[in-house]
Amino acid sequence: MSNRPIITGIMACDLMGAIGKNNKLPWNSEEELEHFRKTTIDNVMIMGYQTFTSMPERALENRQNIVFSRTARIQIKENIVFVSSLQEFLSLINDYKDQKCFMIGGAQIVNLFLANNLITEFILTKFKRTYGGDVFFPLHLLENWSYIIISEHTDFIIYKYLNPG
Ligand SMILES: NC(=O)c1ccc[n+]([C@@H]2O[C@H](COP(=O)([O-])OP(=O)(O)OC[C@H]3O[C@@H](n4cnc5c(N)ncnc54)[C@H](OP(=O)(O)O)[C@@H]3O)[C@@H](O)[C@H]2O)c1
C-alpha cells in the first residue's frame, strides 16, 4: 500500500449488513448522522453517484466531494468533481494528499475500494438491530482486519477496522 493514497472508509450498517433501502438510509438516527458529519466535515468525501443523489445538500457542503459516475457528468459546483473510472480517480486523488479522504459508500463503491485494497482504515457503525434493506455492506471483506471499539451508544457501536496489509 506504500504508493497508495491514505483513504479512510466511513459507513454504517445494521445487524445483517444492510446499508440502504430505496436509495435512503434504512434508519433515522440523528446521533449517527452527527458522528458522520463531525468526522467528515472540512475533508474530502468519495462516493458513488447513487449515494450522491441520496444525500441532502447540506451534507455535501464544507467539503470536497469526488463522485464516481460512468455517465458523463458536468461539474455543477466548485466542491463536486466527477470521475468515470478508478484510474481517473487514482490520478486525481494525489491532488488531495494533504487532506483527509473518506470513502463514504454506497455498496458499489465500497466493494470497488476494498477489492482494490484502497482503504487504510474503516470507521464502521454497526446498529444493534435489523432494519431491512436492498443494499448491503460486504462484511466478509473485513474478516481479516483487526478492530477496536471507538464508542458504544444506545442504538449502535462505532468500530475502527485496520487494514492488515
Ligand atoms: N449506510 C451507509 O453508510 C451508506 C453510505 C452510502 C450510501 N448508502 C446507501 O447505499 C445506497 C446506494 O448504494 P449503491 O451501491 O446503490 O450505489 P453507489 O455505490 O452509491 O453508486 C453507484 C454508482 O456509482 C457509479 N460507479 C460504480 N462503479 C463505478 C466505476 N468503477 N467507475 C465509475 N463509476 C462507477 C455508477 O454511477 P452512474 O450510474 O452514474 O454511472 C453507479 O450507478 C443508497 O441506499 C444509500 O442510501 C448507505
The ligand as an ORCA input file, in Angstrom:
! r2SCAN-3c Opt
* xyz 0 1
  N     -25.205      3.222      5.465
  C     -24.223      3.865      4.855
  O     -23.160      4.124      5.432
  C     -24.404      4.300      3.435
  C     -23.428      5.071      2.800
  C     -23.621      5.434      1.470
  C     -24.751      5.016      0.794
  N     -25.683      4.269      1.443
  C     -26.859      3.762      0.731
  O     -26.387      2.922     -0.325
  C     -27.295      3.028     -1.445
  C     -26.528      3.423     -2.681
  O     -25.535      2.436     -2.947
  P     -25.355      1.787     -4.396
  O     -24.423      0.653     -4.272
  O     -26.723      1.554     -4.979
  O     -24.714      2.973     -5.248
  P     -23.335      3.815     -5.118
  O     -22.196      2.897     -4.829
  O     -23.547      4.977     -4.224
  O     -23.231      4.419     -6.606
  C     -23.245      3.564     -7.713
  C     -22.917      4.363     -8.970
  O     -21.540      4.708     -8.962
  C     -21.053      4.722    -10.292
  N     -19.984      3.713    -10.395
  C     -19.921      2.474     -9.855
  N     -18.765      1.868    -10.139
  C     -18.053      2.745    -10.912
  C     -16.777      2.701    -11.528
  N     -15.967      1.625    -11.440
  N     -16.376      3.787    -12.217
  C     -17.163      4.885    -12.330
  N     -18.381      4.979    -11.762
  C     -18.821      3.922    -11.059
  C     -22.235      4.422    -11.205
  O     -22.843      5.689    -11.488
  P     -23.614      6.012    -12.889
  O     -24.844      5.146    -12.832
  O     -23.904      7.471    -12.828
  O     -22.661      5.614    -13.987
  C     -23.142      3.622    -10.268
  O     -24.501      3.641    -10.640
  C     -28.368      4.018     -1.024
  O     -29.456      3.306     -0.446
  C     -27.683      4.842      0.065
  O     -28.608      5.424      0.966
  C     -25.532      3.905      2.742
*
